[in-house]
């Protein structure tokens, strides 16, 4: 046997050994164990992500998607208590004004949504993520479009500053806030979610920290002015509300959840006298009166 033949035999022997070893390894490979290991790794990753989300929510670092989900779930609870007014021109009108003002804010890309709900109570609400409603009772008090803009700008300011997220987190603790950030899918999950929503809606019955309301008044005036509306309209709205008797049932919730109107008016007047001088504000009530006429003429 020459050297060349010996080399060939050696190569064939090594190939056979390799095939044999690999065959043994394949025979020993347990696919089920491998799948279980992958599932465990996947679950560990999801657990870590959930813990991070819970920590982020607890510390105020709420991402945009979670904020929108929280707001959608909370606003559904508010609409459960009072449905939207069944009037398309009215809803479109309020959405156009609200969206235009929101475009002047630092968060124009939120899915801003506005509505008027069927309630004789006088109030307005903002939910995280850009969901805002005012009551029909409040809308019917308005004299011009600048006053509507003032109310919407005030509520938009709450969303921009994430005031309600802070309130939900402080009141409900991180577990509930984290759960509210999840989309309700299964029936079982929806039932649990409804309980969480009811818990969060209670915040609207108690009201925000009073300092948040003063802050939203200030920022709302700026937003309304950026959008081209009379910044003094907020003072007009507050003065109108102040003229309503405290014994009026329609004002009960509003008065219980907001700082005293006299104090809000005085605080805003002082700020505006020092920092804002505007003359010859044009009247703007033609569109509002036109929409109101359509509402009144609806059969």
TABEL-V636715 format. One record per residue. N is the residue number from 1. PSI is psi in whole degrees, -180 to 180 (none if undefined). D_FIRST is the distance of its C-alpha to the first C-alpha in Angstrom with 2 decimals. Layout:
BEGIN
N;PSI;D_FIRST, N;PSI;D_FIRST
END
This chain:
BEGIN
1;124;0.00, 2;177;3.76, 3;-36;6.77, 4;-42;8.18, 5;-39;6.19, 6;-39;6.70, 7;-40;10.20, 8;-43;10.90, 9;-41;10.39, 10;-44;12.49, 11;-44;15.05, 12;-38;15.46, 13;-43;16.02, 14;-40;18.61, 15;-44;20.30, 16;-41;20.72, 17;-42;22.15, 18;-45;24.49, 19;-41;25.72, 20;-45;26.31, 21;-45;28.24, 22;-37;30.26, 23;-41;31.07, 24;-42;32.34, 25;-42;34.44, 26;-40;35.89, 27;-34;36.74, 28;-15;38.46, 29;128;40.44, 30;105;44.15, 31;-39;45.86, 32;-43;49.34, 33;-41;48.96, 34;-44;47.83, 35;-43;50.89, 36;-40;53.19, 37;-42;51.94, 38;-41;52.58, 39;-41;56.05, 40;-42;56.88, 41;-41;55.89, 42;-43;57.98, 43;-40;60.93, 44;-41;60.71, 45;-45;60.83, 46;-39;63.85, 47;-42;65.56, 48;-41;65.16, 49;-40;66.52, 50;-41;69.45, 51;-40;70.24, 52;-44;70.19, 53;-44;72.48, 54;-42;74.85, 55;-43;74.96, 56;-45;75.55, 57;-39;78.33, 58;-32;79.91, 59;3;79.95, 60;0;81.21, 61;71;78.02, 62;124;78.22, 63;166;76.18, 64;-44;77.85, 65;-44;76.24, 66;-40;77.30, 67;-43;80.77, 68;-42;81.21, 69;-43;80.09, 70;-48;82.50, 71;-41;85.31, 72;-42;84.66, 73;-41;84.79, 74;-44;87.92, 75;-29;89.81, 76;-34;89.16, 77;-39;91.11, 78;-41;93.97, 79;-22;94.10, 80;-28;94.17, 81;-29;97.53, 82;117;98.95, 83;165;97.48, 84;146;97.47, 85;133;100.66, 86;72;100.21, 87;104;101.20, 88;-44;98.61, 89;-40;100.73, 90;-48;101.40, 91;-41;97.77, 92;-42;96.57, 93;-50;99.27, 94;-37;98.42, 95;-39;94.70, 96;-46;95.38, 97;-47;97.50, 98;-43;95.15, 99;-39;92.04, 100;-42;93.76, 101;-42;94.71, 102;-31;91.23, 103;-21;89.82, 104;-5;91.84, 105;178;90.15, 106;-6;87.02, 107;60;85.23, 108;-18;85.83, 109;5;82.57, 110;155;83.32, 111;66;84.00, 112;131;87.74, 113;132;89.77, 114;153;93.53, 115;161;95.95, 116;125;99.45, 117;154;99.70, 118;87;102.56, 119;136;104.46, 120;-12;108.01, 121;155;106.97, 122;108;106.82, 123;170;103.37, 124;150;100.03, 125;146;96.51, 126;139;93.21, 127;149;89.85, 128;148;86.58, 129;-5;84.55, 130;24;87.60, 131;119;89.48, 132;135;93.25, 133;149;96.26, 134;156;100.00, 135;156;102.60, 136;-35;105.02, 137;-41;107.80, 138;-44;106.70, 139;-41;106.06, 140;-13;109.59, 141;-16;111.07, 142;142;109.57, 143;-22;111.90, 144;174;109.45, 145;-31;105.80, 146;-35;105.64, 147;-39;106.43, 148;-44;103.60, 149;-39;101.31, 150;-44;102.48, 151;-47;101.56, 152;-38;98.14, 153;-38;97.45, 154;-47;98.35, 155;-38;95.90, 156;-38;93.17, 157;-38;93.62, 158;-41;92.85, 159;-45;89.54, 160;-43;88.64, 161;-3;89.29, 162;39;87.55, 163;-41;90.64, 164;-31;90.03, 165;-43;86.43, 166;-43;87.82, 167;-42;90.44, 168;-44;88.00, 169;-45;85.62, 170;-35;88.45, 171;-44;90.06, 172;-8;87.20, 173;169;84.53, 174;-29;80.96, 175;-45;79.88, 176;-42;82.39, 177;-41;81.80, 178;-42;78.06, 179;-35;78.67, 180;-20;81.04, 181;-5;78.31, 182;142;76.37, 183;133;77.03, 184;121;78.55, 185;-70;76.39, 186;159;76.54, 187;-42;79.92, 188;-42;79.36, 189;-36;78.58, 190;-38;81.60, 191;-43;83.92, 192;-42;82.66, 193;-38;82.91, 194;-38;86.51, 195;-41;87.44, 196;-41;85.88, 197;-45;87.69, 198;-40;90.98, 199;-42;90.45, 200;-35;89.82, 201;-26;92.76, 202;-26;95.02, 203;-36;94.44, 204;-24;96.42, 205;-28;99.26, 206;-30;99.30, 207;163;98.76, 208;170;96.77, 209;135;97.52, 210;-30;100.75, 211;-29;99.26, 212;-36;96.84, 213;-42;99.83, 214;-41;101.46, 215;-41;98.20, 216;-32;97.75, 217;-49;101.35, 218;-51;100.65, 219;-37;97.32, 220;-38;98.72, 221;-43;101.54, 222;-46;99.07, 223;-44;96.86, 224;-41;99.92, 225;-41;101.16, 226;-36;97.76, 227;-1;97.94, 228;12;101.41, 229;163;103.57, 230;114;106.60, 231;-20;105.32, 232;-5;108.70, 233;-30;108.15, 234;-39;106.51, 235;-38;109.76, 236;-44;111.62, 237;-48;109.41, 238;-38;109.84, 239;-41;113.61, 240;-46;113.82, 241;-37;111.97, 242;-25;114.22, 243;-14;117.26, 244;137;116.20, 245;138;117.75, 246;-18;115.52, 247;-9;116.96, 248;125;115.42, 249;-31;112.73, 250;-17;110.52, 251;-4;110.14, 252;-54;109.33, 253;-43;105.53, 254;-48;105.62, 255;-31;108.05, 256;-17;106.10, 257;5;102.80, 258;158;103.96, 259;162;105.89, 260;134;109.67, 261;-38;110.42, 262;-39;113.10, 263;-39;110.60, 264;-43;108.01, 265;-47;110.67, 266;-44;111.94, 267;-45;108.46, 268;-39;107.46, 269;-46;110.81, 270;-43;110.49, 271;-43;106.99, 272;-34;107.92, 273;-34;111.16, 274;-34;109.25, 275;-8;106.26, 276;119;107.11, 277;110;109.88, 278;134;109.78, 279;160;112.69, 280;50;113.44, 281;125;110.83, 282;151;111.02, 283;154;111.78, 284;24;108.85, 285;9;110.11, 286;-46;110.12, 287;-44;106.67, 288;-44;107.28, 289;-36;110.64, 290;-43;109.09, 291;-42;106.41, 292;-36;109.08, 293;-41;111.19, 294;-39;108.29, 295;-45;107.87, 296;-32;111.58, 297;-4;111.80, 298;130;108.88, 299;none;110.35
END
